[in-house]
Amino acid sequence: MVAAAHVGAAHTCIDKERIDSSSFKCPLHDPYNFLSTWRPEEEDDCCQWSGVTCNNRTGHVTELVLFNYGLGGEFTGTIPKSIGNMTQLTYLELSENKFSGVIPESIGSLTKLTDLYLYGNNFSGTIPRSIGSLTKLTWLDLSDNSFYGTIPREFGNLTNLEYLFLNPLGSCRVENLDWLSSLSSLKALIMDGTSLAKANNWVNVIIGLQNLYYLSLVGCDLSHVMHPYSSSVNSSSSIHELYLQTNNLNSSIFPLFGKNLKRLDIYDNKFDGNLSDFLITLSTSATTLESLIAFNNQFTGSLSDEIQNFSFLGYLDISSNQLNGTISDKLWQLPNLQTLYLSSSSLTGVISENMLNLSQSIQFIDFSSNKLGPRFPKWTQKLKNLICLNLSNNSISDTVSLEYWNQWKSSQLSYLDLSFNNISGKLPKSLSNHDLFFIDLSFNRFYGPIPAFPARIIYLDLSRNKFHGQLLDCFRNLTNLKGLNLGHNILSGKIPPSIGYLGQLETLCLYNNSFSGKLPLNLKNCTKLSLLDLGANILYGNIPVWIGKNMSRLYALSLKSNNLFGTIPSQICQLESLQILDLSFNNLHGTIPPCVNNLTSMVQKGFLLEHNKHHYSGRFNSMVTFESSYIDHLSIEWQGKVNEFSSTLGLLKVIDLSSNNLTGQIPNEVTNLHELVVLDLSDNCLDGKIPRDIGQMTQLLTLNLSRNMFSGEIPPTMSQMTFLDNLDMSFNDLSGRIPLGTQLQTFNASRYIGNPGLCGRPLPKKCTGDEALGVPPVGESDGDGESTNELQRWFYIVGASGFATGFWIVCSALLLNRRGRHAFFQFHDSLKDWVYVNTMVFVAKFQRARVARA
């Protein structure tokens, strides 16, 4: 908001206030030159300056609005006297700039202020007590700064205050809330992130504010101060919106549930007990409730008939509780219900098939991760206004007929997720006539040819099904498509050239089909790709150089298990964001490009965790907008098994060039990839010595150099690779002693066989001088037997605690991010990935400790 002077004012700016305003500008950094109109010349009228408003009658400056100008500066002492002299100022807004430093006490000379906005800066220090002198204030917003200390009790003098926003204030706390009792005019209070752990009277104070209609106390440590409230205080009935999420609450807060309550957010707490009892208590007062958000609590029981008492309810989210049993038919009779989230519980049968008076207002349904199967819920066809439907992971084993798809042809359905079930059936040829923008049918048993897609499609996942035949060359008009996953089907033929018209495409996964021919040249136009997975097909030809030149955003490239030939182009090294490179099981020859150390993401610490998460937004219709996201999947060979990673994909840094015809030596530059987790060069024709500095790759969990022609010794620096859990150096021409005093002795002897010149533990062949060095024979503490049992015990003890911590880290991140809800639908895969990666770390740490003891 930018206020300007009234045109044709009776008086121009007063000279003193023009000079004062000009001097206020002096210490400011104005990167966008918004204050270029502020000139000190006598003939200049400051009432015409940008952001300045004057009184039309007197010429006094009354408003100074510099919102979101990008201004910087540092108030290290007093704010310039010029602003203190503007005694007629009634409105001051410096929000969303780059101010820092302390706010001086002298701000209390501005006694006529009615509105003070300082939010969205980096002010520090304590909040000035003199703000309590601004008794005409009706609006005070200090949010999003870096204050510390206590909130001044002098705020109790602001008896005209109607809106108080203190969220968050850095590390501020409240010792006592008595000052709040005096703010009888208060209508809205936000104190998110401010600890109220010592304010044991907060309930009494709040219910005494009879004009309060908006209250937000998110993350305020309220669980520490839940004491019985005084029955002598009349319960407030004025609160319309109440936000108490993330407070670990498990006690009664019912005094705050007044008869005018419209919205209640209590998610991410510890409310327990039977949901039915909670609804009964809530319905005794909050009969006009329109929105209830209570996901991620510990409610039990079923969704009972008590829900019928909330006839105004339009939004209900009780996902991720411990619910079981059935859902009352009364739910579907609520006349205003539009949005319903009941995911991640154990709810069964949803609605009677003969239900006729079904609410037609429902637009959004998320029943993911329940137990609605085995029959497909045909009642969904009765919801004619449905926009979003998620029935993923519900143990549905049924056939979806073409009639079902035709029901949605003329509907508003835009989002459909049936993934992780056991559903079969064909897709209709008329699918392109639907208005769907999101389709996820992955992990089912759909079959038949894939038809043309809807023109509005943004994300399409048909992976892990039985679709067959060739893809239609009909991608030219899909200009909004960001994610396409057709992996693990029976598709064949060439990759359609029109796929190159997908200029917004970020993810392309065609893994494990029978696509043939060369990579289409037009694919180079997909410059926004961050993941390209064409592995496990029968593609042939060279690896195109345009992958390195045009696809600078790639973090994952998998072309494994094809018939590609030629050399690895050096242009691949231009992919600075690349974390996963899998070219295994092809017919590549030539040398490993020495420029691999230009793969910056494999050299530098840190992970590109957001690269595998893609956000999209748009409109369901003219009235409803949406924001959501999806998470990439990629199959990677890990510890001898192919695993599909998703949420944890950004944690992996992998190079797999195995099973090709590569020759020459390992370039020394490879050893600069300090953050690499997996390096697999096995089954090639590489020769020469293993680089001496390979030991500086200390993050490696897997190193496979087997079945090559390496010679010489195993570098002693490998003793530094303490995280190694999977090592294979078999079938080379290595010689000398396996380095002592490291975990290299803990691997099975099979990992070293085929090297006639190697000796020492764990091989049975002794080295010259073993007796003099006191090296025990194989069989004594060689990594088998009792040591294995010790490893298992260590994993169960340490691993279990780590699992619990990691589980809630992953779970919380997915639950609290509404845009990431789709990721939660596939949570069991994410959890599996996390456990698998971290199990390897636990094992590596155990081995390191065991070697240290030895």
C-alpha positions in Angstrom: 0.0 0.0 0.0 1.3 3.4 -1.0 -0.4 6.6 0.2 0.1 9.8 -1.7 -0.8 13.4 -0.9 -4.3 14.7 -1.8 -4.1 16.5 -5.1 -5.1 20.1 -4.7 -4.5 20.4 -1.0 -5.2 23.7 0.6 -1.8 23.8 2.2 1.6 22.6 1.0 4.1 20.8 3.2 5.3 22.6 6.3 9.0 23.6 5.8 10.1 22.0 9.1 8.4 18.7 8.3 9.8 18.8 4.8 13.4 19.1 6.2 12.7 16.5 8.9 11.3 14.1 6.3 14.3 14.7 4.1 16.8 14.1 6.9 14.9 10.8 7.7 15.8 9.6 4.2 19.5 10.3 4.6 20.6 7.1 6.5 18.4 4.8 4.4 19.5 2.5 1.6 17.0 2.8 -1.2 18.0 0.1 -3.8 15.0 0.7 -6.1 15.1 4.5 -5.9 11.5 4.7 -4.6 12.4 7.8 -2.6 13.7 9.7 -5.6 10.9 12.3 -5.2 12.1 13.2 -1.7 14.1 16.4 -2.5 15.0 19.0 0.1 14.7 22.1 -2.1 12.5 24.8 -0.7 10.1 24.8 -3.7 9.4 21.0 -3.2 6.1 20.1 -1.7 6.7 17.0 0.5 3.0 16.3 0.5 3.6 15.2 -3.1 6.4 12.7 -2.2 5.9 9.0 -2.7 4.6 7.4 0.5 3.7 10.8 2.2 0.2 11.9 3.1 -0.7 15.3 4.5 -3.7 16.8 6.2 -5.7 18.5 3.5 -6.5 21.5 5.7 -3.3 22.1 7.8 -0.5 20.7 5.6 0.9 18.6 8.5 2.4 15.2 7.5 0.0 12.6 8.9 1.0 9.4 7.2 4.3 7.9 6.2 3.8 4.6 4.3 7.0 2.9 3.1 5.7 -0.6 2.8 7.7 -3.1 0.8 10.1 -0.5 -0.6 13.2 -2.7 0.0 14.6 0.0 2.2 17.6 -0.8 4.4 19.4 0.9 7.1 20.3 0.4 10.8 18.8 2.2 13.7 21.6 1.9 16.2 20.7 4.9 18.4 17.7 7.1 18.2 15.6 7.4 15.2 16.5 10.8 13.6 14.8 13.7 15.5 13.1 14.5 12.2 10.6 11.7 12.7 10.2 12.5 16.4 9.2 16.1 15.4 6.3 14.8 13.2 4.0 15.2 16.1 0.9 15.1 13.9 1.8 11.7 12.4 -1.1 9.3 12.8 0.0 6.5 10.5 3.5 5.0 10.2 4.3 1.9 8.1 7.9 0.7 7.5 6.9 -3.0 7.0 8.7 -5.5 4.8 11.9 -3.6 4.3 15.4 -4.4 5.5 15.7 -2.4 8.7 17.8 -3.8 11.5 19.1 -2.7 14.9 17.1 -1.5 17.9 14.0 0.6 18.0 14.8 3.4 20.5 12.5 4.5 23.3 12.0 7.9 21.6 9.4 6.3 19.3 7.0 7.3 22.2 7.1 11.0 21.1 4.6 10.1 18.3 1.6 10.2 20.6 -1.0 10.8 17.9 -0.2 7.5 16.1 -3.2 5.3 15.5 -1.4 2.7 13.3 2.1 1.4 13.6 3.4 -1.3 11.2 7.0 -2.5 11.6 6.6 -6.1 10.6 8.9 -8.0 8.2 12.2 -6.4 9.1 15.1 -7.5 11.2 14.7 -5.3 14.2 16.5 -6.6 17.3 17.0 -5.8 20.9 14.1 -5.5 23.3 10.7 -4.0 22.4 10.7 -0.4 23.6 8.6 0.2 26.7 7.7 3.6 25.4 5.3 2.0 22.8 3.0 1.8 25.8 2.8 5.7 25.6 1.1 5.5 22.2 -2.4 5.3 23.8 -4.3 6.2 20.6 -3.0 3.1 18.8 -5.7 0.9 17.3 -3.3 -1.3 15.3 0.2 -2.5 16.3 2.1 -5.0 14.2 5.7 -6.0 15.3 5.7 -9.4 13.6 8.5 -11.1 11.9 11.5 -9.4 13.6 14.3 -10.6 15.9 13.4 -9.2 19.3 14.4 -10.8 22.6 13.4 -10.3 26.2 9.9 -9.9 27.5 6.9 -8.2 26.0 6.6 -4.9 28.0 3.8 -4.7 30.6 3.3 -1.1 29.5 1.4 -2.6 26.5 -1.5 -2.6 29.0 -1.8 1.2 28.6 -2.9 0.7 24.9 -6.6 0.6 25.9 -7.8 1.6 22.4 -5.9 -1.2 20.7 -8.0 -3.4 18.5 -5.4 -5.4 16.5 -2.2 -6.7 18.1 0.1 -8.8 15.9 3.2 -10.3 17.7 4.0 -13.3 15.6 6.8 -14.3 15.8 9.1 -12.0 17.7 12.4 -13.9 17.6 13.0 -15.2 21.1 10.5 -13.1 23.1 8.7 -14.5 26.0 5.9 -13.5 28.4 6.4 -13.5 32.1 2.9 -12.4 32.9 -0.2 -11.7 30.9 -1.9 -9.3 33.3 -1.3 -6.4 30.9 -3.5 -8.1 28.3 -6.5 -7.9 30.6 -6.6 -4.1 30.2 -7.0 -4.3 26.4 -10.8 -4.4 26.5 -11.1 -3.2 22.9 -9.0 -5.9 21.4 -10.5 -7.7 18.4 -7.6 -9.7 17.0 -4.5 -11.1 18.8 -1.7 -13.1 17.2 1.2 -14.2 19.3 2.4 -17.3 17.4 5.8 -18.5 18.4 6.0 -16.5 21.7 6.4 -18.7 24.7 3.6 -18.4 27.3 5.1 -21.1 29.4 5.1 -18.8 32.5 1.8 -17.3 31.9 -0.3 -19.7 33.9 -3.4 -17.5 33.8 -3.7 -17.2 30.0 -7.1 -18.9 29.8 -8.7 -16.6 32.3 -7.2 -13.5 30.6 -8.4 -14.6 27.1 -11.9 -15.4 28.1 -12.2 -12.0 29.8 -11.6 -10.2 26.5 -15.3 -9.8 25.5 -14.6 -8.2 22.1 -11.9 -10.7 20.9 -13.0 -12.5 17.8 -9.6 -13.7 16.3 -7.1 -15.5 18.5 -3.9 -17.3 17.3 -1.5 -18.9 19.8 0.4 -21.3 17.6 3.5 -22.9 19.1 3.3 -21.0 22.4 4.1 -23.8 24.8 0.5 -23.8 26.1 0.7 -27.4 27.4 2.9 -26.2 30.3 0.3 -23.8 31.7 -3.0 -25.6 31.3 -4.6 -25.0 34.7 -8.2 -25.0 35.7 -9.8 -21.7 34.8 -11.8 -19.6 37.2 -15.5 -20.3 37.2 -16.1 -16.7 38.3 -15.0 -15.5 34.9 -17.7 -15.4 32.3 -16.7 -17.5 29.3 -16.1 -15.4 26.2 -18.6 -16.0 23.4 -17.0 -13.6 21.0 -14.2 -15.6 19.4 -14.9 -16.5 15.8 -11.5 -17.9 14.8 -9.2 -19.9 17.2 -5.8 -21.2 16.3 -4.0 -23.4 18.9 -2.0 -25.8 16.8 1.4 -27.2 17.7 1.2 -26.8 21.5 1.2 -30.4 22.7 -2.2 -29.8 24.2 -4.0 -32.7 25.8 -6.1 -30.9 28.3 -9.4 -29.1 28.3 -9.6 -25.8 26.4 -13.4 -25.8 26.2 -13.8 -22.4 27.9 -12.6 -20.9 24.6 -15.3 -22.6 22.6 -17.9 -19.9 22.5 -21.2 -20.0 20.7 -19.9 -17.8 17.9 -16.9 -20.0 17.1 -16.5 -20.4 13.3 -13.1 -21.9 12.8 -11.1 -24.1 15.2 -7.5 -25.2 14.3 -6.0 -27.6 16.9 -3.9 -29.8 14.7 -0.5 -31.2 15.7 -1.4 -31.5 19.4 -2.0 -34.5 21.7 -5.8 -34.5 22.0 -6.9 -38.0 22.8 -9.9 -39.9 23.9 -13.0 -40.8 21.8 -13.7 -38.4 18.9 -17.4 -38.8 19.7 -17.0 -37.4 23.2 -15.0 -34.4 21.8 -17.7 -33.7 19.3 -20.4 -33.8 21.9 -18.6 -31.3 24.1 -17.8 -29.1 21.2 -21.4 -29.1 20.0 -22.8 -27.8 23.3 -21.4 -24.4 22.5 -19.9 -24.1 19.0 -23.0 -24.9 17.0 -22.1 -22.5 14.2 -18.7 -24.0 13.5 -17.7 -23.8 9.9 -14.2 -25.2 9.9 -12.6 -27.9 12.2 -8.9 -28.8 11.6 -7.7 -31.4 14.0 -5.3 -33.6 12.1 -2.2 -35.2 13.7 -3.7 -35.8 17.2 -4.6 -39.0 19.0 -8.4 -39.2 18.8 -9.8 -42.7 18.7 -13.1 -44.3 17.8 -15.3 -43.8 14.7 -16.8 -40.7 13.1 -20.1 -41.0 14.8 -23.6 -39.5 14.4 -22.6 -36.5 16.6 -21.2 -34.9 13.4 -24.8 -34.0 12.4 -24.9 -31.3 15.1 -22.6 -29.1 13.0 -24.9 -28.1 10.2 -22.8 -25.1 9.2 -19.6 -27.2 8.8 -17.9 -26.7 5.5 -14.3 -27.8 6.2 -13.3 -30.9 8.2 -9.8 -32.4 8.6 -9.3 -35.1 11.2 -6.6 -36.9 9.3 -3.7 -38.8 11.0 -5.5 -39.7 14.2 -6.1 -43.2 15.6 -9.6 -43.5 14.3 -11.2 -46.8 13.4 -14.6 -48.2 12.6 -17.1 -46.6 10.2 -18.1 -43.2 9.1 -21.6 -42.1 10.0 -24.1 -41.5 7.1 -25.0 -38.3 8.9 -21.7 -36.8 7.6 -23.0 -36.9 4.0 -26.2 -35.0 5.0 -24.3 -31.8 6.1 -25.7 -29.2 3.7 -22.6 -27.0 3.6 -19.8 -29.5 3.7 -17.2 -28.8 0.9 -13.8 -30.2 2.1 -13.3 -33.5 3.9 -9.9 -34.9 4.9 -9.9 -38.2 6.7 -6.6 -39.7 5.5 -4.2 -41.9 7.4 -6.6 -43.7 9.8 -8.2 -47.1 9.8 -11.7 -46.2 8.8 -13.7 -48.8 6.9 -17.0 -48.7 4.9 -17.8 -45.1 4.1 -21.4 -44.8 3.0 -24.4 -47.0 2.2 -24.6 -47.6 -1.5 -28.3 -46.8 -1.4 -27.8 -43.4 0.1 -29.9 -40.9 -1.9 -29.8 -37.6 0.0 -26.1 -37.2 -0.5 -24.8 -33.7 0.0 -24.0 -32.1 -3.4 -21.8 -29.4 -1.9 -18.8 -31.6 -1.4 -15.8 -30.6 -3.6 -12.7 -32.0 -1.9 -12.3 -35.5 -0.5 -9.1 -37.1 0.8 -9.6 -40.6 2.2 -6.1 -41.8 1.5 -4.5 -44.5 3.7 -7.6 -46.0 5.2 -9.4 -49.4 4.7 -12.2 -48.7 2.3 -11.6 -51.8 0.1 -11.9 -54.3 -1.3 -14.8 -52.9 -3.3 -14.4 -49.7 -5.2 -16.6 -47.0 -3.5 -19.1 -46.3 -6.3 -20.8 -43.7 -4.1 -18.3 -41.2 -5.3 -20.2 -41.0 -8.6 -23.1 -39.3 -6.8 -20.9 -36.3 -5.8 -21.6 -34.3 -8.9 -19.6 -31.2 -7.8 -16.5 -33.1 -6.7 -13.3 -31.4 -7.7 -10.6 -33.4 -5.9 -10.8 -37.2 -5.0 -8.0 -39.1 -3.3 -8.6 -42.8 -2.5 -5.0 -43.9 -2.6 -3.7 -46.7 -0.4 -7.0 -48.2 0.6 -6.6 -51.9 -0.3 -9.1 -51.6 -3.1 -9.2 -54.7 -5.3 -11.8 -54.1 -7.9 -12.3 -53.2 -11.5 -13.2 -49.7 -12.6 -15.4 -49.8 -15.6 -15.4 -47.4 -18.5 -18.8 -46.3 -17.3 -17.1 -44.9 -14.2 -14.8 -42.7 -16.3 -17.8 -41.5 -18.4 -19.5 -40.4 -15.2 -16.7 -37.8 -14.7 -16.5 -36.7 -18.3 -18.8 -33.7 -17.8 -18.0 -33.2 -14.2 -15.8 -30.7 -12.4 -13.3 -33.4 -11.3 -9.8 -32.1 -11.7 -7.7 -34.1 -9.2 -7.8 -37.9 -9.1 -5.5 -40.1 -7.0 -6.2 -43.9 -6.9 -2.6 -45.0 -6.4 -1.3 -47.8 -4.2 -4.3 -50.1 -4.6 -5.0 -53.2 -6.7 -7.4 -51.7 -9.1 -7.8 -53.0 -12.7 -9.5 -51.8 -15.8 -8.9 -49.8 -19.0 -8.7 -46.1 -19.5 -11.3 -44.6 -21.9 -10.3 -43.3 -25.3 -12.2 -40.1 -24.4 -9.8 -39.4 -21.5 -8.6 -36.3 -23.4 -12.1 -34.8 -23.1 -11.9 -34.8 -19.3 -10.9 -31.7 -17.4 -8.4 -33.5 -15.2 -5.1 -31.8 -14.4 -3.7 -34.3 -11.9 -3.9 -38.1 -12.4 -2.1 -40.7 -10.2 -3.0 -44.3 -10.9 0.4 -45.7 -10.0 0.8 -49.1 -8.3 -2.3 -50.7 -9.6 -3.3 -53.2 -12.3 -4.6 -51.0 -15.1 -4.0 -52.4 -18.6 -4.6 -51.7 -22.2 -3.3 -48.8 -24.4 -2.7 -45.3 -23.0 -5.0 -42.8 -24.6 -4.4 -39.2 -25.4 -4.2 -37.1 -22.2 -6.4 -34.2 -21.1 -5.1 -30.9 -22.4 -5.0 -29.3 -18.9 -2.9 -32.1 -17.4 0.0 -31.0 -15.1 1.0 -34.3 -13.5 0.4 -37.8 -14.7 1.7 -40.9 -13.0 0.6 -44.3 -14.5 3.7 -46.2 -13.3 3.6 -49.7 -11.9 0.7 -50.9 -14.0 0.2 -53.2 -17.1 -0.3 -50.6 -19.8 1.0 -51.9 -23.2 1.4 -50.8 -26.7 2.9 -47.7 -28.3 2.5 -44.1 -27.0 0.5 -41.8 -29.2 2.4 -38.9 -30.6 0.1 -36.4 -29.0 2.1 -34.4 -26.5 2.3 -31.2 -28.6 -0.6 -29.4 -26.8 0.2 -30.5 -23.3 2.0 -27.2 -22.5 1.3 -27.4 -18.7 2.7 -30.9 -18.1 5.4 -30.9 -15.4 5.6 -34.5 -14.3 5.2 -37.6 -16.5 5.8 -41.1 -15.0 5.0 -44.1 -17.2 7.6 -46.4 -15.6 7.2 -50.2 -15.0 4.7 -50.9 -17.8 4.8 -52.9 -21.0 5.1 -49.9 -23.4 7.0 -50.3 -26.7 7.9 -48.5 -29.8 9.8 -45.2 -30.1 9.6 -42.3 -27.7 7.2 -39.9 -29.5 9.1 -36.9 -30.9 6.3 -34.5 -29.7 7.5 -35.0 -26.2 10.0 -32.3 -27.0 7.2 -29.8 -26.9 6.8 -30.2 -23.2 8.6 -27.0 -22.3 7.4 -27.1 -18.6 8.4 -30.7 -18.0 10.5 -31.2 -14.9 10.3 -35.0 -14.5 10.3 -37.7 -17.2 10.3 -41.3 -16.1 9.9 -44.1 -18.7 11.9 -46.7 -16.8 11.4 -50.4 -17.3 9.4 -50.6 -20.5 10.5 -51.7 -24.0 11.0 -48.3 -25.7 13.4 -48.6 -28.7 15.3 -46.4 -31.1 17.3 -43.4 -30.3 16.5 -40.6 -27.9 14.4 -38.1 -29.8 16.3 -35.0 -30.7 13.4 -32.8 -29.7 13.9 -33.9 -26.1 16.7 -31.3 -25.9 14.0 -28.6 -25.8 12.9 -29.9 -22.4 15.3 -27.6 -20.7 13.5 -27.6 -17.3 14.0 -31.3 -16.7 15.5 -32.1 -13.3 15.0 -35.8 -13.5 15.4 -37.9 -16.6 14.9 -41.7 -16.2 14.9 -43.8 -19.4 16.5 -46.8 -17.8 15.7 -50.5 -18.5 14.5 -50.1 -22.1 16.1 -51.1 -25.4 17.3 -47.7 -26.6 20.4 -47.5 -28.7 22.8 -44.9 -30.0 25.2 -42.5 -28.4 24.5 -40.5 -25.3 23.6 -37.2 -26.8 25.9 -34.2 -26.0 22.8 -32.0 -25.7 21.9 -33.6 -22.4 24.9 -31.8 -20.8 24.5 -28.6 -22.8 20.7 -28.1 -22.6 19.6 -29.7 -19.3 21.4 -27.7 -16.8 18.8 -28.4 -14.0 19.3 -32.2 -14.0 20.0 -33.6 -10.6 19.3 -37.2 -11.6 20.1 -38.9 -14.9 19.5 -42.6 -15.4 20.0 -44.3 -18.8 21.0 -47.7 -17.4 20.2 -51.1 -18.9 19.9 -50.0 -22.5 21.9 -50.7 -25.6 23.7 -47.3 -25.7 27.2 -47.3 -27.2 30.0 -44.8 -27.8 31.9 -42.8 -25.2 30.7 -40.8 -22.2 30.5 -37.3 -23.5 32.5 -34.7 -21.5 29.5 -32.4 -21.7 27.9 -34.5 -18.9 30.4 -32.7 -16.6 28.5 -29.4 -17.2 25.7 -30.7 -15.1 26.7 -29.0 -11.9 23.5 -30.0 -10.0 23.9 -33.6 -10.9 23.7 -35.9 -7.8 22.8 -39.2 -9.5 24.4 -40.5 -12.7 23.5 -44.1 -13.7 24.9 -45.3 -17.1 25.3 -48.9 -16.0 24.6 -52.0 -18.2 25.2 -50.5 -21.6 27.9 -50.9 -24.2 29.9 -47.7 -23.5 33.6 -47.7 -24.2 36.4 -45.2 -23.8 37.6 -43.6 -20.6 36.0 -42.0 -17.6 36.0 -38.2 -18.3 38.5 -36.6 -16.0 36.2 -33.5 -15.8 33.9 -35.3 -13.4 35.2 -33.1 -10.6 33.1 -30.4 -12.2 30.0 -32.1 -10.9 29.8 -29.6 -8.1 27.0 -31.2 -6.2 29.1 -34.3 -5.7 32.0 -32.3 -4.4 30.4 -29.8 -2.1 28.7 -30.6 1.2 25.0 -30.4 1.4 22.0 -31.9 -0.4 19.6 -30.5 -2.9 16.6 -31.8 -0.9 14.1 -29.7 -2.8 15.1 -30.8 -6.3 13.1 -34.0 -6.0 10.0 -32.1 -4.9 8.0 -30.2 -7.5 5.4 -27.6 -6.8 2.6 -26.5 -9.1 -0.4 -24.2 -8.8 -3.4 -23.1 -10.8 -7.1 -23.0 -10.7 -9.7 -25.8 -10.3 -12.2 -23.4 -11.6 -13.0 -19.7 -11.7 -13.5 -19.6 -7.9 -11.0 -22.1 -6.5 -7.2 -22.0 -6.7 -4.9 -24.8 -5.7 -1.3 -25.4 -4.6 0.2 -28.9 -4.4 3.4 -30.9 -5.0 4.7 -34.3 -6.0 7.9 -36.1 -5.2 10.1 -37.9 -7.7 10.7 -41.7 -7.7 13.9 -43.3 -9.0 15.1 -46.9 -9.0 18.7 -47.3 -7.8 20.8 -50.4 -7.3 21.7 -50.3 -3.6 23.7 -53.1 -1.9 22.9 -55.6 -4.6 19.2 -54.9 -4.8 17.1 -52.4 -6.9 15.3 -50.0 -4.5 12.9 -47.3 -5.4 13.7 -44.0 -3.6 11.4 -41.1 -3.3 11.5 -38.5 -0.5 15.1 -39.3 0.4 16.3 -39.2 -3.2 17.9 -35.8 -2.5 20.1 -37.4 0.1 21.9 -39.7 -2.4 25.0 -38.9 -4.5 25.7 -41.8 -6.8 27.8 -42.7 -9.8 27.2 -46.1 -11.4 29.1 -46.9 -14.6 29.2 -50.6 -14.0 28.8 -53.3 -16.7 30.2 -51.4 -19.7 33.4 -51.7 -21.7 35.2 -48.7 -20.2 39.0 -48.7 -20.4 41.9 -46.7 -19.0 42.6 -45.7 -15.4 40.4 -44.1 -12.8 41.1 -40.4 -13.2 42.6 -38.8 -10.0 39.8 -36.2 -10.3 37.3 -38.8 -9.2 38.8 -38.7 -5.7 37.7 -35.0 -5.4 34.0 -36.2 -5.3 34.2 -36.0 -1.5 30.4 -36.3 -0.9 29.8 -39.3 -3.1 27.8 -42.1 -1.4 28.0 -44.8 -4.1 30.7 -45.4 -6.7 30.3 -48.5 -8.8 32.8 -49.1 -11.6 32.5 -52.9 -11.6 32.5 -55.2 -14.6 34.5 -53.0 -17.0 38.0 -53.1 -18.5 39.6 -50.5 -16.3 43.3 -50.9 -15.4 46.2 -49.2 -13.7 46.5 -48.5 -10.0 43.6 -47.4 -7.7 44.2 -43.7 -7.1 46.3 -43.1 -4.0 43.9 -40.4 -2.7 40.8 -42.5 -2.9 40.6 -42.5 0.9 39.5 -38.8 0.9 36.1 -40.0 -0.4 35.1 -40.5 3.2 31.3 -40.4 2.7 31.3 -43.6 0.5 29.0 -46.3 1.7 29.4 -48.4 -1.4 32.6 -48.9 -3.4 32.6 -51.6 -6.1 35.7 -52.0 -8.3 35.3 -55.7 -9.0 35.9 -57.4 -12.3 38.3 -55.0 -13.8 42.1 -55.2 -14.3 43.4 -53.0 -11.5 46.9 -53.7 -10.3 49.2 -52.7 -7.5 48.3 -52.3 -3.8 45.1 -51.3 -2.1 45.9 -47.7 -1.1 46.5 -47.3 2.6 44.4 -44.1 2.5 41.3 -46.4 2.3 41.6 -46.7 6.1 40.0 -43.3 6.2 36.8 -44.6 4.6 35.1 -45.4 7.9 31.6 -45.3 6.5 32.2 -48.1 4.0 29.5 -50.8 4.3 29.7 -52.5 1.0 33.1 -53.1 -0.6 33.9 -55.3 -3.5 37.5 -55.5 -5.1 37.3 -59.0 -6.3 38.6 -60.3 -9.6 41.4 -57.8 -10.4 45.1 -58.1 -10.3 45.7 -56.4 -6.9 48.7 -57.5 -4.8 50.2 -56.9 -1.4 48.7 -56.7 2.1 45.2 -55.6 2.7 45.7 -52.5 4.9 45.6 -53.3 8.6 43.8 -51.6 11.5 40.8 -50.6 9.5 37.3 -52.1 8.8 38.7 -53.5 5.5 39.2 -56.7 7.6 35.5 -56.8 8.5 34.4 -57.7 4.9 33.9 -61.2 3.8 36.9 -62.8 2.0 34.8 -63.1 -1.1 35.1 -59.4 -1.6 38.8 -59.8 -2.3 39.0 -63.1 -4.2 40.4 -63.3 -7.7 43.4 -61.2 -6.8 46.2 -63.9 -6.5 48.7 -61.4 -5.1 46.6 -60.2 -2.2 47.3 -61.4 1.3 46.2 -60.8 4.9 43.0 -60.8 6.7 40.3 -61.6 5.9 41.9 -63.8 3.2 43.3 -67.1 4.4 46.6 -66.3 2.6 49.1 -64.9 5.1 51.5 -62.1 4.3 55.2 -62.3 5.0 55.9 -61.0 8.5 52.4 -61.6 9.9 53.8 -63.4 13.0 56.2 -60.5 13.7 53.3 -58.0 13.5 51.1 -60.2 15.8 48.4 -60.5 13.3 45.8 -63.1 14.5 44.8 -65.8 12.1 41.5 -65.7 10.2 38.6 -66.7 12.4 39.5 -64.6 15.4 37.4 -61.5 15.4 37.1 -61.6 11.6 33.6 -60.1 11.4 31.6 -63.2 11.7 30.0 -65.2 14.5 29.6 -63.4 17.7 30.6 -60.0 16.1 27.6 -60.4 13.8 25.3 -60.9 16.7 26.8 -57.9 18.4 26.2 -55.9 15.2 22.6 -57.0 15.3 22.1 -56.0 18.9 23.7 -52.6 18.2 21.4 -52.0 15.3 18.3 -52.9 17.3 19.3 -50.6 20.2 20.8 -47.6 18.4 18.8 -48.1 15.1 15.5 -48.2 16.9 16.0 -44.8 18.6 17.2 -43.3 15.4 14.3 -44.8 13.6 11.8 -43.2 16.0 13.5 -39.8 15.6 13.7 -40.0 11.9 10.2 -41.3 11.6 8.7 -38.2 13.2 11.1 -35.9 11.4 9.8 -37.2 8.0 6.3 -37.5 9.3 6.1 -34.0 10.7 7.6 -32.5 7.6 5.0 -34.1 5.4 2.0 -33.6 7.7 2.6 -29.9 8.4 3.2 -28.9 4.9 -0.2 -28.9 3.3 1.2 -28.5 -0.2 3.2 -31.7 0.5 0.2 -33.7 1.3 0.6 -35.8 -1.9 4.0 -36.8 -0.5 2.3 -38.2 2.6 0.1 -40.4 0.5 3.3 -42.2 -0.5 4.7 -42.0 3.0 5.4 -45.7 3.4 7.9 -45.6 0.5 9.6 -42.5 1.9 9.9 -44.2 5.3 11.4 -47.3 3.7 14.0 -45.2 1.9 14.9 -43.3 5.1 15.3 -46.5 7.1 17.4 -48.1 4.4 19.8 -45.2 4.1 20.2 -44.7 7.8 20.5 -48.4 8.5 23.7 -48.3 6.4 25.0 -45.3 8.4 24.3 -47.2 11.7 26.1 -50.3 10.4 29.1 -48.2 9.3 29.4 -46.4 12.6 29.3 -49.7 14.4 32.0 -51.1 12.2 34.1 -48.0 12.9 33.7 -48.4 16.6 34.5 -52.1 16.5 37.7 -51.5 14.5 38.7 -48.8 17.0 38.4 -51.3 19.8 40.5 -53.8 17.9 
